[in-house]
């Protein structure tokens, strides 16, 4: 399932602070700009309801899920809301295994090679280098020499259209986009323009 959506465009929208009133218009703006993977952090107000609304509006057109998953019950809650993607801020193998057992995509965050290998062995579909500010393109390049070549690595945190090229040269498969893409209070037009800048930067480097 991960490949189906990341093949189109491997940019993940992480919508910190999204409200259910914003969910559908923001989701549709991101879709119109070309994004196909959307995560709603569970500390957002009414996060599960936002996932329900995004799933109803975008359905099979997008891979919708949750970020910030740290408990097993949250996986069940997200699945019940229609989410199909589970992203955690750390490489907890219990969460990876539970996500895969539920038929969901698992995309944990990792900061070390040890975490990366453990998450992959547990069945993770993709790895977020999180926070990317704590790492560097040089670190990513070193990881690439040791991890399987087909592993999907997405730097997440502090990514902008201007620094994507350096990360891609180092071996990034895609990116997790947060505050530079979306902030609460942005208009739909601003969200779409922001997404289009990221999409344009990605396609320029393809």
C-alpha positions, -999 to +999 in steps of 0.1 A: +000+000+000+029+024+008+044+019-026+011+026-043+010+062-029+047+070-025+054+061-061+031+090-072+048+115-049+068+105-018+060+137+002+041+132+035+019+161+048+021+161+086-007+185+096+002+196+131-028+215+148-053+205+121-090+209+132-119+190+119-133+222+103-101+225+083-096+188+076-115+185+043-106+218+026-069+214+036-069+178+025-084+186-009-060+215-014-031+191-007-046+166-031-050+192-058-014+202-054-003+166-059+002+152-024-012+117-017-001+109+018-015+128+048-009+123+085-029+139+113-009+141+146-029+126+174-023+156+197-043+178+172-078+187+184-104+161+173-076+142+154-096+111+150-126+129+137-104+147+112-091+113+100-127+102+096-135+133+075-104+130+054-111+093+047-146+101+036-135+130+014-104+115-002-110+077+002-087+056-019-072+087-036-050+093-006-033+074+021-046+089+053-033+081+088-020+094+121+013+107+134+025+107+170+012+072+177+027+059+210+002+034+223-013+002+210-049+014+216-042+043+193-036+020+164-070+005+169-086+039+173-070+052+140-080+020+121-116+025+134-116+061+121-106+049+087-069+056+089-045+032+071-011+047+081+005+046+115+035+069+122+052+069+155+079+093+168+102+064+177+110+029+165+089+009+189+088-025+173+055-034+192+038-006+174+052-017+140+042-053+145+007-043+157+002-019+128+012-046+103-010-072+120-040-048+116-032-045+079-020-009+082+011+009+068+038+014+094+062+044+092+080+048+124+105+076+132+141+065+139+173+084+149+199+055+149+208+026+126+199+003+155+164+016+156+162+015+118+172-022+115+149-031+144+119-014+128+126-029+094+129-064+109+095-058+126+080-050+092+081-012+088+072+000+053+090+033+056+113+050+080+112+087+090+145+102+100+131+121+129+139+148+137+160+155+106+175+186+123+192+162+147+207+142+118+222+155+085+225+146+049+260+132+057+244+108+083+218+098+057+245+090+032+263+068+057+230+050+065+224+043+028+257+024+026+245+000+053+208-003+049+191-023+022+190-003-010+152-004-014+145+010+021+123+041+020+140+069+041+121+101+047+138+130+065+112+147+086+115+180+105+129+212+092+125+203+056+119+232+032+118+234-006+153+250-004+170+221+014+154+191-002+180+188-030+209+183-005+190+155+013+180+139-020+216+138-032+224+120+001+198+094-006+164+106+007+135+087-008+110+114+001+102+137+029+079+143+058+066+179+057+054+197+087+055+234+098+070+246+065+041+231+047+012+238+070+004+258+101-029+263+118-047+294+105-034+292+070-060+297+043-068+270+018-051+291-009-020+294+013-019+257+019-022+249-017+005+274-027+028+260+000+022+224-012+029+234-048+063+249-038+073+215-023+059+196-052+078+219-076+110+215-057+107+177-057+100+175-095+129+198-103+152+173-087+136+142-104 
